[in-house]
Amino acid sequence: MPTIRVDMFEGRTPEQKREFVKALTEATVKALGTSPEAVDVILTDIKKSDWATGGVLWSEQKK
């Protein structure tokens, strides 16, 4: 059973998440030849203040 874990910044709507997990599931079924029921997708919403790149918090990144 494939399990896909996705970490992303918070703020997506339930509709966006629904569309995203559907697309991930369909791509996994096509690529691996598994059934949709065998695919798990775990979404983790992360605050920008809890994620850093290059030693700088995303909440403090210059735009």
VMD Tcl script that draws the C-alpha trace (Angstrom):
set ca {
  {0.00 0.00 0.00}
  {1.64 3.27 -1.09}
  {1.61 6.01 1.51}
  {2.33 9.54 0.33}
  {3.25 12.15 2.93}
  {3.09 15.82 1.97}
  {4.33 18.67 4.14}
  {3.11 22.08 3.01}
  {2.38 25.52 4.34}
  {-1.02 25.89 5.91}
  {-3.72 27.88 4.16}
  {-5.07 25.59 1.46}
  {-8.82 25.19 1.31}
  {-10.51 21.81 1.76}
  {-11.42 21.95 -1.93}
  {-7.77 22.43 -2.94}
  {-6.71 19.56 -0.71}
  {-9.46 17.34 -2.09}
  {-8.35 18.04 -5.67}
  {-4.68 17.52 -4.75}
  {-5.16 14.14 -3.06}
  {-7.35 12.98 -5.94}
  {-4.61 13.89 -8.44}
  {-1.92 12.21 -6.33}
  {-4.02 9.07 -6.02}
  {-4.76 8.93 -9.75}
  {-1.07 9.38 -10.62}
  {-0.06 6.67 -8.16}
  {-2.62 4.23 -9.55}
  {-1.38 4.91 -13.08}
  {2.33 4.68 -12.23}
  {2.21 1.71 -9.86}
  {-0.82 -0.21 -11.11}
  {-2.43 -0.30 -7.69}
  {-6.03 0.36 -6.73}
  {-7.16 3.77 -5.45}
  {-8.25 2.15 -2.18}
  {-4.65 1.09 -1.54}
  {-3.27 4.65 -1.72}
  {-3.00 6.69 1.47}
  {-2.19 10.40 1.39}
  {-1.22 12.19 4.59}
  {-1.21 15.99 4.48}
  {0.60 17.97 7.14}
  {-0.04 21.70 7.36}
  {2.93 23.60 8.70}
  {3.05 27.22 9.84}
  {5.62 29.37 8.05}
  {7.11 30.10 11.47}
  {7.86 26.36 11.85}
  {9.72 25.92 8.52}
  {13.11 27.30 7.55}
  {15.24 27.21 4.44}
  {18.83 28.34 4.40}
  {18.68 29.15 8.10}
  {15.82 31.62 7.68}
  {12.25 31.03 8.82}
  {9.74 31.32 6.01}
  {7.74 33.71 8.18}
  {10.76 36.04 8.02}
  {11.59 35.62 4.32}
  {11.68 38.85 2.31}
  {9.14 38.95 -0.46}
}
mol new
graphics top color blue
foreach p $ca { graphics top sphere $p radius 0.5 }
foreach p [lrange $ca 0 end-1] q [lrange $ca 1 end] { graphics top cylinder $p $q radius 0.2 }
display resetview
